[in-house]
């Protein structure tokens, strides 16, 4: 009888242990996301989703973390202070150069023939008017980002060689804009809407990415930790973001004031700035990723090639 009681006690203990393990495995997924964002047009959907309650309706909490530069954003990602970021393929490749820790899950913005995302501009009053005029002239950029990649690819596309292209590092976008407008730098590559504001203030467009739309795009990227630990939360975030994109594309003027506030649209173009059209449920193509990675290897930013699956995960798009 004593042996039987011991046997029953063991069974009960195992049952309690199994229940505890089962309870741990069913632990609710964390539903809070911190997203690093820059003050550019591309971020509008996160604010529209927030304003219209799309995140709340999805049962998630999203905290936008505004940064001044790509370097500041990437530092937050490297130190685990954010789960995701509005980013670019260059930044994703750099993050993954030693081990894969960040993946692009959605194209946030891409240029069209009528709506560029990045422009190479010369300062007001400058005689620089064509790409050939930029030979040897330092162009203000942020190093190791899509800005640098687009600058080189655009100028190469019209015949400039690598040795003829010069750049200077000014990482903070607002500072780069101010220095260009004051003539402290002769040329700069700027994103919209600051690029349009610069043009309205007298800067000249030398070339923009509407002439080569395949080389330029921004992405939403998440740490592999967030993708593995909060997969449903990330999927809900992407769905809410895409819902906001659709809303903006259908009613663009409804969100002009929000864009002016959050996207830092300069006063000179606040009434005339063409509202952006967002691309929908896309991820970067293999061709786009391969070109970016090849460029990074050539410039010594990567020691070896990264595969498409190391950089992009399309599994978080709505089915």
Kinemage of the C-alpha trace (Angstrom):
@kinemage 1
@onewidth
@group {chain A} dominant
@subgroup {mainchain}
@vectorlist {calphas} color= white
{ca unk a 1} P 0.000 0.000 0.000
{ca unk a 2} L 2.850 2.369 0.831
{ca unk a 3} L 4.399 1.685 -2.565
{ca unk a 4} L 1.063 2.406 -4.225
{ca unk a 5} L 0.775 5.718 -2.369
{ca unk a 6} L 4.307 6.632 -3.434
{ca unk a 7} L 3.410 5.769 -7.034
{ca unk a 8} L 0.324 8.002 -6.896
{ca unk a 9} L 2.346 10.813 -5.347
{ca unk a 10} L 4.892 10.591 -8.167
{ca unk a 11} L 2.118 10.694 -10.774
{ca unk a 12} L 0.593 13.757 -9.129
{ca unk a 13} L 3.975 15.494 -9.052
{ca unk a 14} L 4.511 14.766 -12.736
{ca unk a 15} L 1.037 16.068 -13.488
{ca unk a 16} L 1.721 19.321 -11.653
{ca unk a 17} L 5.071 19.666 -13.461
{ca unk a 18} L 3.444 19.036 -16.848
{ca unk a 19} L 0.779 21.635 -16.113
{ca unk a 20} L 3.430 24.161 -15.163
{ca unk a 21} L 5.400 23.487 -18.334
{ca unk a 22} L 2.224 23.700 -20.384
{ca unk a 23} L 1.372 27.006 -18.751
{ca unk a 24} L 4.794 28.395 -19.633
{ca unk a 25} L 4.499 27.286 -23.254
{ca unk a 26} L 1.157 29.038 -23.512
{ca unk a 27} L 2.442 32.266 -22.007
{ca unk a 28} L 0.893 35.228 -23.798
{ca unk a 29} L 3.051 36.916 -26.423
{ca unk a 30} L 4.184 40.417 -25.538
{ca unk a 31} L 2.210 42.936 -27.604
{ca unk a 32} L 4.359 46.051 -27.229
{ca unk a 33} L 6.676 47.260 -30.015
{ca unk a 34} L 9.177 50.115 -30.066
{ca unk a 35} L 9.891 51.394 -33.589
{ca unk a 36} L 12.781 53.709 -34.482
{ca unk a 37} L 11.752 56.284 -37.093
{ca unk a 38} L 13.271 59.237 -38.947
{ca unk a 39} L 11.514 62.579 -39.647
{ca unk a 40} L 10.722 61.747 -43.287
{ca unk a 41} L 7.638 61.160 -45.435
{ca unk a 42} L 7.909 57.386 -45.133
{ca unk a 43} L 6.807 57.409 -41.470
{ca unk a 44} L 3.294 58.763 -42.086
{ca unk a 45} L 1.511 55.354 -41.899
{ca unk a 46} L 2.641 54.737 -38.324
{ca unk a 47} L 1.045 58.007 -37.200
{ca unk a 48} L -2.128 57.433 -39.226
{ca unk a 49} L -2.453 53.946 -37.715
{ca unk a 50} L -1.943 55.450 -34.284
{ca unk a 51} L -4.400 58.311 -34.851
{ca unk a 52} L -7.100 56.057 -36.326
{ca unk a 53} L -6.766 53.399 -33.631
{ca unk a 54} L -5.568 50.613 -35.950
{ca unk a 55} L -2.956 49.382 -33.483
{ca unk a 56} L -5.426 49.458 -30.626
{ca unk a 57} L -7.981 47.570 -32.717
{ca unk a 58} L -5.321 44.931 -33.422
{ca unk a 59} L -4.627 44.579 -29.703
{ca unk a 60} L -1.037 45.843 -29.812
{ca unk a 61} L 0.821 48.841 -28.403
{ca unk a 62} L 3.249 50.693 -30.684
{ca unk a 63} L 5.710 53.309 -29.461
{ca unk a 64} L 7.389 55.383 -32.200
{ca unk a 65} L 10.909 56.469 -31.200
{ca unk a 66} L 11.960 59.538 -33.215
{ca unk a 67} L 15.667 59.773 -34.088
{ca unk a 68} L 17.697 62.421 -35.940
{ca unk a 69} L 19.970 60.119 -37.907
{ca unk a 70} L 20.379 56.580 -39.184
{ca unk a 71} L 23.368 56.149 -36.869
{ca unk a 72} L 21.271 57.030 -33.805
{ca unk a 73} L 18.550 54.626 -34.943
{ca unk a 74} L 21.001 51.787 -35.546
{ca unk a 75} L 22.590 52.310 -32.131
{ca unk a 76} L 19.174 51.848 -30.538
{ca unk a 77} L 18.728 48.606 -32.479
{ca unk a 78} L 22.216 47.329 -31.618
{ca unk a 79} L 21.591 47.946 -27.909
{ca unk a 80} L 18.173 46.286 -27.978
{ca unk a 81} L 16.219 49.456 -27.192
{ca unk a 82} L 13.891 49.083 -30.184
{ca unk a 83} L 12.207 46.097 -31.841
{ca unk a 84} L 11.944 47.500 -35.347
{ca unk a 85} L 12.936 50.462 -37.443
{ca unk a 86} L 12.227 52.420 -40.579
{ca unk a 87} L 15.435 51.509 -42.330
{ca unk a 88} L 17.130 50.603 -45.605
{ca unk a 89} L 18.891 47.608 -47.102
{ca unk a 90} L 22.351 49.066 -46.465
{ca unk a 91} L 21.642 49.344 -42.747
{ca unk a 92} L 20.180 45.836 -42.647
{ca unk a 93} L 23.255 44.450 -44.432
{ca unk a 94} L 25.612 46.218 -42.024
{ca unk a 95} L 23.713 44.920 -39.024
{ca unk a 96} L 23.934 41.370 -40.389
{ca unk a 97} L 27.599 41.449 -41.398
{ca unk a 98} L 28.737 39.169 -38.541
{ca unk a 99} L 25.530 37.287 -37.800
{ca unk a 100} L 21.967 37.710 -38.991
{ca unk a 101} L 20.079 39.827 -36.467
{ca unk a 102} L 17.842 42.131 -38.529
{ca unk a 103} L 15.509 41.474 -41.457
{ca unk a 104} L 13.440 43.648 -43.784
{ca unk a 105} L 9.794 42.612 -43.731
{ca unk a 106} L 8.112 45.349 -45.811
{ca unk a 107} L 8.946 48.036 -48.357
{ca unk a 108} L 7.904 51.301 -46.687
{ca unk a 109} L 8.450 53.655 -49.611
{ca unk a 110} L 9.811 53.567 -53.139
{ca unk a 111} L 10.103 56.255 -55.835
{ca unk a 112} L 8.030 56.497 -58.983
{ca unk a 113} L 8.741 58.305 -62.231
{ca unk a 114} L 6.705 61.272 -60.992
{ca unk a 115} L 7.517 61.124 -57.297
{ca unk a 116} L 11.165 60.824 -56.207
{ca unk a 117} L 12.265 59.852 -52.710
{ca unk a 118} L 15.875 61.123 -52.777
{ca unk a 119} L 17.413 64.042 -54.658
{ca unk a 120} L 20.987 65.186 -55.112
{ca unk a 121} L 20.840 68.972 -54.804
{ca unk a 122} L 23.238 71.875 -55.216
{ca unk a 123} L 23.171 74.859 -52.886
{ca unk a 124} L 21.143 77.995 -53.699
{ca unk a 125} L 23.123 80.255 -56.017
{ca unk a 126} L 25.483 77.461 -57.005
{ca unk a 127} L 26.578 76.997 -60.619
{ca unk a 128} L 26.306 73.219 -60.222
{ca unk a 129} L 23.441 72.125 -62.459
{ca unk a 130} L 24.340 68.734 -63.920
{ca unk a 131} L 25.891 65.506 -62.610
{ca unk a 132} L 29.097 66.278 -64.539
{ca unk a 133} L 29.465 69.447 -62.446
{ca unk a 134} L 29.720 67.280 -59.332
{ca unk a 135} L 33.000 65.628 -60.326
{ca unk a 136} L 35.234 65.911 -57.263
{ca unk a 137} L 32.709 68.088 -55.380
{ca unk a 138} L 31.965 66.694 -51.871
{ca unk a 139} L 28.291 65.766 -51.567
{ca unk a 140} L 26.889 65.809 -48.030
{ca unk a 141} L 25.448 62.400 -47.145
{ca unk a 142} L 25.053 59.998 -44.234
{ca unk a 143} L 27.696 57.293 -44.587
{ca unk a 144} L 26.832 53.611 -44.853
{ca unk a 145} L 23.126 54.218 -45.521
{ca unk a 146} L 20.790 54.161 -48.489
{ca unk a 147} L 21.682 57.848 -48.995
{ca unk a 148} L 25.276 56.956 -49.866
{ca unk a 149} L 24.258 53.994 -52.024
{ca unk a 150} L 21.693 56.042 -53.976
{ca unk a 151} L 24.183 58.896 -54.427
{ca unk a 152} L 26.746 56.597 -56.031
{ca unk a 153} L 24.261 54.592 -58.088
{ca unk a 154} L 22.545 57.698 -59.500
{ca unk a 155} L 25.803 59.357 -60.513
{ca unk a 156} L 27.197 56.116 -61.915
{ca unk a 157} L 24.036 55.722 -63.995
{ca unk a 158} L 24.854 58.949 -65.866
{ca unk a 159} L 28.507 58.174 -66.450
{ca unk a 160} L 30.495 59.324 -63.428
{ca unk a 161} L 33.153 56.899 -62.241
{ca unk a 162} L 33.663 55.912 -58.633
{ca unk a 163} L 36.833 58.007 -58.438
{ca unk a 164} L 34.964 61.106 -59.642
{ca unk a 165} L 32.362 60.935 -56.858
{ca unk a 166} L 33.249 62.641 -53.559
{ca unk a 167} L 31.216 62.687 -50.356
{ca unk a 168} L 31.331 64.229 -46.899
{ca unk a 169} L 29.651 62.922 -43.767
{ca unk a 170} L 26.783 64.942 -42.256
{ca unk a 171} L 24.593 62.299 -40.681
{ca unk a 172} L 21.740 64.359 -39.175
{ca unk a 173} L 19.201 65.078 -41.914
{ca unk a 174} L 18.036 68.495 -40.573
{ca unk a 175} L 21.663 69.652 -40.207
{ca unk a 176} L 22.477 68.524 -43.753
{ca unk a 177} L 19.504 70.519 -45.017
{ca unk a 178} L 20.501 73.657 -43.119
{ca unk a 179} L 24.129 73.520 -44.272
{ca unk a 180} L 23.040 73.126 -47.885
{ca unk a 181} L 20.630 76.047 -47.712
{ca unk a 182} L 23.286 78.261 -46.125
{ca unk a 183} L 25.830 77.294 -48.781
{ca unk a 184} L 28.121 75.700 -46.195
{ca unk a 185} L 28.150 72.586 -48.400
{ca unk a 186} L 28.000 72.773 -52.191
{ca unk a 187} L 25.776 69.718 -52.646
{ca unk a 188} L 23.779 67.251 -50.584
{ca unk a 189} L 21.551 64.222 -50.981
{ca unk a 190} L 18.254 64.718 -49.158
{ca unk a 191} L 15.060 62.701 -48.712
{ca unk a 192} L 11.581 64.062 -49.223
{ca unk a 193} L 9.989 66.280 -48.032
{ca unk a 194} L 13.105 68.282 -47.117
{ca unk a 195} L 14.336 67.948 -50.700
{ca unk a 196} L 11.231 69.754 -51.998
{ca unk a 197} L 11.652 72.394 -49.322
{ca unk a 198} L 15.238 72.911 -50.408
{ca unk a 199} L 14.142 73.345 -54.033
{ca unk a 200} L 11.517 75.882 -52.972
{ca unk a 201} L 14.286 77.733 -51.132
{ca unk a 202} L 16.504 77.975 -54.199
{ca unk a 203} L 18.432 74.697 -54.258
{ca unk a 204} L 18.807 73.047 -57.676
{ca unk a 205} L 17.984 69.431 -58.481
{ca unk a 206} L 21.029 67.841 -60.066
{ca unk a 207} L 19.506 64.362 -60.312
{ca unk a 208} L 16.919 62.328 -58.399
{ca unk a 209} L 15.919 58.689 -58.060
{ca unk a 210} L 12.858 58.997 -60.316
{ca unk a 211} L 15.351 58.276 -63.104
{ca unk a 212} L 16.360 54.970 -61.485
{ca unk a 213} L 13.509 53.900 -59.183
{ca unk a 214} L 14.810 50.369 -58.627
{ca unk a 215} L 17.842 51.561 -56.634
{ca unk a 216} L 15.950 53.439 -53.956
{ca unk a 217} L 13.616 52.206 -51.261
{ca unk a 218} L 13.106 52.284 -47.525
{ca unk a 219} L 12.019 49.258 -45.523
{ca unk a 220} L 10.529 48.281 -42.219
{ca unk a 221} L 13.011 45.981 -40.513
{ca unk a 222} L 12.733 44.005 -37.270
{ca unk a 223} L 15.282 42.291 -35.084
{ca unk a 224} L 15.282 38.515 -35.426
{ca unk a 225} L 14.623 38.456 -31.666
{ca unk a 226} L 11.374 40.386 -32.130
{ca unk a 227} L 10.419 38.242 -35.128
{ca unk a 228} L 10.883 35.042 -33.121
{ca unk a 229} L 9.435 36.219 -29.803
{ca unk a 230} L 6.616 38.474 -31.078
{ca unk a 231} L 5.670 37.062 -34.503
{ca unk a 232} L 1.922 37.662 -34.220
{ca unk a 233} L 2.478 41.170 -32.856
{ca unk a 234} L 4.739 42.005 -35.808
{ca unk a 235} L 2.145 40.603 -38.247
{ca unk a 236} L -0.550 42.738 -36.631
{ca unk a 237} L 1.726 45.767 -36.840
{ca unk a 238} L 2.330 45.188 -40.557
{ca unk a 239} L -1.404 44.730 -41.204
{ca unk a 240} L -2.199 47.968 -39.355
{ca unk a 241} L 0.576 49.800 -41.245
{ca unk a 242} L -0.792 48.560 -44.582
{ca unk a 243} L -4.322 49.563 -43.563
{ca unk a 244} L -2.965 53.053 -42.881
{ca unk a 245} L -1.203 53.086 -46.277
{ca unk a 246} L -4.488 52.235 -47.995
{ca unk a 247} L -6.277 54.975 -46.072
{ca unk a 248} L -3.635 57.562 -47.034
{ca unk a 249} L -3.714 56.523 -50.702
{ca unk a 250} L -7.516 56.885 -50.774
{ca unk a 251} L -7.743 60.159 -48.818
{ca unk a 252} L -4.320 61.849 -49.084
{ca unk a 253} L -5.437 65.411 -48.318
{ca unk a 254} L -7.059 64.254 -45.101
{ca unk a 255} L -3.581 63.594 -43.703
{ca unk a 256} L -1.662 66.593 -45.028
{ca unk a 257} L -1.551 68.332 -41.643
{ca unk a 258} L -0.339 65.144 -39.970
{ca unk a 259} L 2.415 64.783 -42.551
{ca unk a 260} L 3.393 68.437 -42.076
{ca unk a 261} L 3.695 67.842 -38.331
{ca unk a 262} L 5.394 64.436 -38.294
{ca unk a 263} L 7.242 64.422 -41.616
{ca unk a 264} L 8.845 67.818 -41.072
{ca unk a 265} L 7.492 69.350 -44.280
{ca unk a 266} L 9.137 72.782 -44.722
{ca unk a 267} L 6.773 75.769 -44.529
{ca unk a 268} L 7.595 76.788 -48.093
{ca unk a 269} L 5.937 73.660 -49.553
{ca unk a 270} L 3.333 72.740 -46.954
{ca unk a 271} L 0.404 73.678 -49.205
{ca unk a 272} L 1.873 72.510 -52.510
{ca unk a 273} L 3.723 69.351 -51.525
{ca unk a 274} L 2.374 66.339 -53.393
{ca unk a 275} L 1.116 63.780 -50.918
{ca unk a 276} L 3.023 60.501 -51.212
{ca unk a 277} L 1.551 57.281 -52.558
{ca unk a 278} L 2.546 54.245 -50.542
{ca unk a 279} L 3.461 50.958 -52.245
{ca unk a 280} L 1.385 48.357 -50.394
{ca unk a 281} L 2.368 44.820 -49.403
{ca unk a 282} L 5.819 44.406 -50.956
{ca unk a 283} L 9.246 43.193 -49.918
{ca unk a 284} L 12.509 44.033 -51.717
{ca unk a 285} L 13.233 41.878 -54.760
{ca unk a 286} L 16.175 39.511 -55.003
{ca unk a 287} L 17.674 41.744 -57.724
{ca unk a 288} L 17.527 44.808 -55.465
{ca unk a 289} L 19.071 42.971 -52.532
{ca unk a 290} L 21.822 41.432 -54.679
{ca unk a 291} L 22.841 44.838 -56.072
{ca unk a 292} L 22.982 46.411 -52.625
{ca unk a 293} L 25.012 43.540 -51.167
{ca unk a 294} L 27.409 43.515 -54.132
{ca unk a 295} L 27.972 47.278 -53.719
{ca unk a 296} L 28.649 46.832 -50.006
{ca unk a 297} L 31.172 44.047 -50.630
{ca unk a 298} L 32.923 46.144 -53.285
{ca unk a 299} L 33.245 49.060 -50.857
{ca unk a 300} L 34.492 46.860 -48.022
{ca unk a 301} L 31.365 47.291 -45.904
{ca unk a 302} L 30.831 43.521 -45.997
{ca unk a 303} L 33.499 40.837 -46.057
{ca unk a 304} L 31.255 38.327 -47.779
{ca unk a 305} L 27.948 38.112 -49.615
{ca unk a 306} L 24.683 37.796 -47.691
{ca unk a 307} L 21.865 35.686 -49.082
{ca unk a 308} L 18.416 37.047 -49.846
{ca unk a 309} L 16.944 35.156 -46.893
{ca unk a 310} L 19.530 36.694 -44.575
{ca unk a 311} L 18.242 40.169 -45.404
{ca unk a 312} L 14.530 39.782 -46.203
{ca unk a 313} L 11.651 37.820 -44.634
{ca unk a 314} L 8.396 38.029 -46.568
{ca unk a 315} L 6.542 35.751 -44.173
{ca unk a 316} L 5.025 38.582 -42.151
{ca unk a 317} L 2.926 40.018 -44.972
{ca unk a 318} L -0.836 39.363 -44.800
{ca unk a 319} L -1.832 36.146 -46.562
